[in-house]
């Protein structure tokens, strides 16, 4: 019997700075960013921890996201985003 729900995801919270950055993006850039945020919500360890800080950073070809996960990864605060 198939499961009744999808995989577990962390709750994503956007800092004011990230919200303003996203509001200024084109729809195409938001679509690319959305896919990356979904990946983070499924596993915050896809990024790398910034040495000596609480922040983590996720990068791929076009995206940079700076975020802070809670200890157990149930909430992720997205502090900064870029889409090139």
Backbone as numpy.savetxt, mean C-alpha at the origin, in Angstrom:
# Nx Ny Nz CAx CAy CAz Cx Cy Cz
-15.84 -28.15 -0.99 -16.69 -26.98 -0.99 -15.79 -25.73 -0.99
-16.03 -24.77 -1.89 -15.19 -23.57 -1.97 -15.38 -22.67 -0.75
-14.35 -21.90 -0.40 -14.50 -20.99 0.75 -15.55 -19.93 0.47
-16.15 -19.40 1.54 -17.23 -18.43 1.39 -16.71 -17.00 1.29
-15.41 -16.81 1.44 -14.85 -15.47 1.37 -13.46 -15.54 0.74
-12.96 -14.38 0.33 -11.64 -14.31 -0.27 -10.56 -14.31 0.78
-9.32 -14.10 0.35 -8.20 -14.10 1.30 -8.29 -12.93 2.27
-7.65 -13.11 3.43 -7.59 -12.07 4.45 -6.82 -10.88 3.91
-7.27 -9.65 4.25 -6.58 -8.43 3.84 -6.46 -7.48 5.02
-5.36 -6.73 5.03 -5.18 -5.69 6.03 -6.04 -4.49 5.66
-6.38 -3.71 6.65 -7.12 -2.47 6.44 -6.11 -1.39 6.04
-6.34 -0.72 4.93 -5.44 0.32 4.43 -5.98 1.68 4.86
-5.12 2.48 5.49 -5.47 3.84 5.91 -4.53 4.79 5.19
-5.07 5.83 4.60 -4.26 6.80 3.86 -3.98 8.03 4.72
-2.72 8.41 4.81 -2.34 9.66 5.46 -2.83 10.81 4.58
-3.01 11.99 5.16 -3.49 13.16 4.40 -2.62 13.43 3.16
-1.32 13.30 3.30 -0.41 13.54 2.18 -0.70 12.56 1.04
-0.83 11.29 1.37 -1.12 10.28 0.35 -2.48 10.53 -0.30
-3.47 10.92 0.48 -4.79 11.23 -0.08 -4.70 12.35 -1.11
-3.97 13.41 -0.79 -3.81 14.53 -1.74 -3.08 14.08 -2.99
-2.07 13.25 -2.83 -1.33 12.76 -3.99 -2.24 11.93 -4.90
-3.05 11.09 -4.31 -3.95 10.24 -5.09 -5.02 11.08 -5.79
-5.55 12.09 -5.10 -6.55 12.96 -5.71 -6.02 13.66 -6.95
-4.72 13.97 -6.96 -4.11 14.68 -8.09 -3.74 13.75 -9.25
-3.85 12.44 -9.07 -3.45 11.48 -10.11 -4.53 11.32 -11.16
-4.09 10.88 -12.32 -5.03 10.53 -13.39 -5.70 9.20 -13.03
-6.80 8.90 -13.70 -7.48 7.62 -13.46 -6.58 6.44 -13.77
-5.78 6.55 -14.83 -4.87 5.46 -15.21 -3.82 5.22 -14.12
-3.29 6.29 -13.55 -2.31 6.15 -12.47 -2.94 5.56 -11.22
-4.17 5.96 -10.92 -4.88 5.41 -9.76 -5.11 3.91 -9.92
-5.40 3.49 -11.15 -5.63 2.07 -11.40 -4.36 1.26 -11.14
-3.22 1.78 -11.58 -1.94 1.11 -11.33 -1.65 1.08 -9.83
-1.87 2.19 -9.16 -1.63 2.27 -7.72 -2.55 1.34 -6.95
-3.80 1.25 -7.37 -4.77 0.40 -6.68 -4.31 -1.06 -6.66
-3.78 -1.53 -7.78 -3.30 -2.92 -7.82 -2.17 -3.13 -6.81
-1.28 -2.16 -6.68 -0.17 -2.27 -5.72 -0.69 -2.24 -4.29
-1.68 -1.41 -4.01 -2.23 -1.33 -2.66 -2.94 -2.63 -2.29
-3.58 -3.25 -3.25 -4.20 -4.56 -3.00 -3.11 -5.58 -2.63
-1.99 -5.57 -3.35 -0.88 -6.48 -3.02 -0.40 -6.23 -1.58
-0.26 -4.96 -1.20 0.15 -4.64 0.17 -0.87 -5.14 1.19
-2.14 -5.01 0.88 -3.17 -5.43 1.83 -3.15 -6.94 2.05
-2.69 -7.68 1.06 -2.62 -9.13 1.19 -1.36 -9.57 1.94
-0.26 -8.82 1.78 0.98 -9.15 2.47 1.89 -7.93 2.50
1.98 -7.26 3.65 2.78 -6.04 3.73 4.27 -6.31 3.56
4.67 -7.56 3.61 6.09 -7.89 3.47 6.57 -7.92 2.02
5.71 -7.54 1.07 6.17 -7.45 -0.32 7.13 -6.29 -0.49
7.08 -5.34 0.42 8.02 -4.22 0.42 9.24 -4.55 1.26
10.09 -3.56 1.44 11.28 -3.74 2.26 11.27 -2.71 3.38
11.76 -3.11 4.52 11.80 -2.20 5.67 12.95 -1.22 5.50
12.67 0.05 5.77 13.71 1.08 5.72 14.57 0.91 6.97
15.85 0.73 6.78 16.76 0.43 7.89 16.70 1.51 8.97
16.50 1.07 10.21 16.49 1.97 11.35 15.21 2.77 11.52
14.17 2.46 10.76 12.91 3.22 10.83 11.73 2.26 10.92
10.56 2.84 11.20 9.32 2.05 11.19 8.79 1.86 9.78
9.19 2.74 8.87 8.63 2.73 7.52 9.10 1.54 6.70
8.22 1.17 5.80 8.53 0.18 4.77 8.36 0.88 3.44
8.96 0.32 2.40 8.85 0.91 1.07 8.59 -0.20 0.06
7.59 0.04 -0.79 7.29 -0.89 -1.87 7.57 -0.16 -3.18
8.31 -0.81 -4.07 8.60 -0.25 -5.40 8.40 -1.32 -6.45
7.92 -0.88 -7.60 7.98 -1.70 -8.79 8.32 -0.78 -9.95
8.05 -1.15 -11.16 8.47 -0.37 -12.32 7.99 1.08 -12.28
6.76 1.32 -11.85 6.18 2.66 -11.91 5.77 3.23 -10.56
5.82 2.45 -9.51 5.20 2.84 -8.25 6.20 2.87 -7.10
6.00 3.82 -6.21 6.70 3.85 -4.93 5.67 4.17 -3.86
5.61 3.33 -2.83 4.69 3.53 -1.71 5.49 3.43 -0.42
5.37 4.43 0.42 5.99 4.40 1.75 4.85 4.15 2.73
5.00 3.14 3.59 3.91 2.76 4.48 4.44 2.25 5.81
3.54 2.20 6.78 3.87 1.71 8.12 2.82 0.66 8.48
3.21 -0.61 8.58 2.26 -1.64 9.01 2.23 -1.75 10.53
1.10 -2.17 11.07 1.06 -2.46 12.50 1.86 -3.73 12.75
2.10 -4.03 14.01 2.94 -5.17 14.36 2.44 -6.47 13.73
1.16 -6.70 13.77 0.63 -7.93 13.20 0.14 -7.74 11.76
0.31 -6.56 11.21 -0.03 -6.32 9.81 -1.51 -6.20 9.52
-2.33 -5.91 10.52 -3.77 -5.80 10.28 -4.17 -4.43 9.76
-3.35 -3.42 10.03 -3.60 -2.06 9.53 -2.31 -1.56 8.90
-2.44 -0.92 7.74 -1.30 -0.37 7.05 -1.59 1.11 6.79
-0.72 1.98 7.31 -0.83 3.41 7.08 0.03 3.75 5.87
-0.61 4.19 4.79 0.12 4.60 3.59 0.42 6.08 3.75
1.73 6.40 3.82 2.16 7.76 4.09 2.46 8.54 2.83
2.91 7.88 1.77 3.39 8.58 0.58 3.27 7.66 -0.61
2.86 8.20 -1.76 2.76 7.40 -2.99 3.32 8.17 -4.17
3.86 7.47 -5.14 4.31 8.03 -6.41 3.94 7.05 -7.51
3.53 7.57 -8.64 3.35 6.77 -9.84 4.01 7.53 -10.97
4.96 6.88 -11.65 5.67 7.52 -12.78 5.03 7.13 -14.08
